[in-house]
Amino acid sequence: IIFCDICDFDALITKMTPKEFINLLDKIYSTFDQLCTIHGLQKIETVGKTYMAAGGIKEIEKDFDPIVLSKHHSVRTFELAMDM
């Protein structure tokens, strides 16, 4: 499981309009979703500034490319964190 918090979240809120901030979050979380697919991990949820994903979920992993799954889920989770 990986949890990713957005650094300086509270400061960002004060410097942007609500629309700008929503657009920023959408871009960030959409990128994280794409990275999850690349690394064979499953997005679990986003709550405010926190993004949660998990690897090693057998039911979900059946949908990923076997080449991606050739790495252990802990390695894929680490690589996701580095890409984030």
C-alpha positions as CSV (number, residue, x, y, z in Angstrom):
1,I,0.0,0.0,0.0
2,I,1.2,3.5,-0.8
3,F,-0.1,6.8,0.6
4,C,0.9,10.0,-1.2
5,D,0.2,13.4,0.3
6,I,0.5,16.6,-1.6
7,C,3.2,18.8,0.1
8,D,2.1,22.3,1.2
9,F,-1.5,21.5,0.4
10,D,-2.9,24.2,2.8
11,A,-0.6,26.8,1.3
12,L,-1.7,25.9,-2.2
13,I,-5.3,26.3,-1.4
14,T,-4.8,29.9,-0.2
15,K,-2.8,30.9,-3.4
16,M,-5.3,29.5,-6.0
17,T,-8.9,30.0,-6.9
18,P,-11.1,27.0,-6.2
19,K,-11.3,26.2,-10.0
20,E,-7.6,26.4,-10.4
21,F,-7.0,24.1,-7.4
22,I,-9.6,21.6,-8.7
23,N,-7.9,21.6,-12.1
24,L,-4.5,21.1,-10.4
25,L,-5.8,18.1,-8.3
26,D,-7.4,16.6,-11.4
27,K,-4.1,16.8,-13.3
28,I,-2.1,15.3,-10.4
29,Y,-4.5,12.5,-9.7
30,S,-5.0,11.7,-13.4
31,T,-1.2,11.4,-13.7
32,F,-1.1,9.1,-10.6
33,D,-3.9,7.0,-12.1
34,Q,-1.8,6.5,-15.3
35,L,1.2,5.7,-13.3
36,C,-0.8,3.0,-11.4
37,T,-1.7,1.4,-14.7
38,I,1.9,1.5,-15.9
39,H,3.2,-0.1,-12.6
40,G,0.3,-2.6,-12.3
41,L,-1.1,-1.1,-9.1
42,Q,-4.7,-0.3,-8.2
43,K,-5.9,3.1,-7.1
44,I,-7.9,2.6,-3.9
45,E,-9.1,6.2,-3.2
46,T,-8.3,9.8,-2.9
47,V,-9.3,11.9,0.1
48,G,-8.4,15.6,0.0
49,K,-4.6,15.7,-0.4
50,T,-4.0,11.9,0.0
51,Y,-3.8,9.4,-2.8
52,M,-3.9,5.7,-1.9
53,A,-2.9,2.8,-4.1
54,A,-2.1,-0.9,-3.6
55,G,-0.3,-3.7,-5.3
56,G,-0.6,-7.5,-4.9
57,I,-4.3,-7.6,-5.2
58,K,-4.8,-10.8,-7.1
59,E,-8.3,-10.2,-8.3
60,I,-7.2,-6.9,-9.9
61,E,-3.8,-8.0,-11.2
62,K,-5.4,-10.5,-13.6
63,D,-6.2,-7.4,-15.8
64,F,-2.5,-6.2,-16.0
65,D,0.1,-7.2,-18.5
66,P,2.1,-10.2,-17.3
67,I,5.4,-8.4,-18.2
68,V,4.5,-5.7,-15.7
69,L,3.5,-8.3,-13.1
70,S,6.9,-10.1,-13.5
71,K,8.1,-7.7,-10.8
72,H,7.0,-8.2,-7.2
73,H,4.3,-5.8,-6.1
74,S,6.6,-4.3,-3.5
75,V,9.1,-3.3,-6.2
76,R,6.3,-1.9,-8.4
77,T,5.0,0.1,-5.4
78,F,8.4,1.5,-4.8
79,E,8.8,2.4,-8.5
80,L,5.4,4.1,-8.4
81,A,6.5,6.2,-5.4
82,M,9.7,7.2,-7.3
83,D,7.7,8.2,-10.3
84,M,5.2,10.2,-8.3
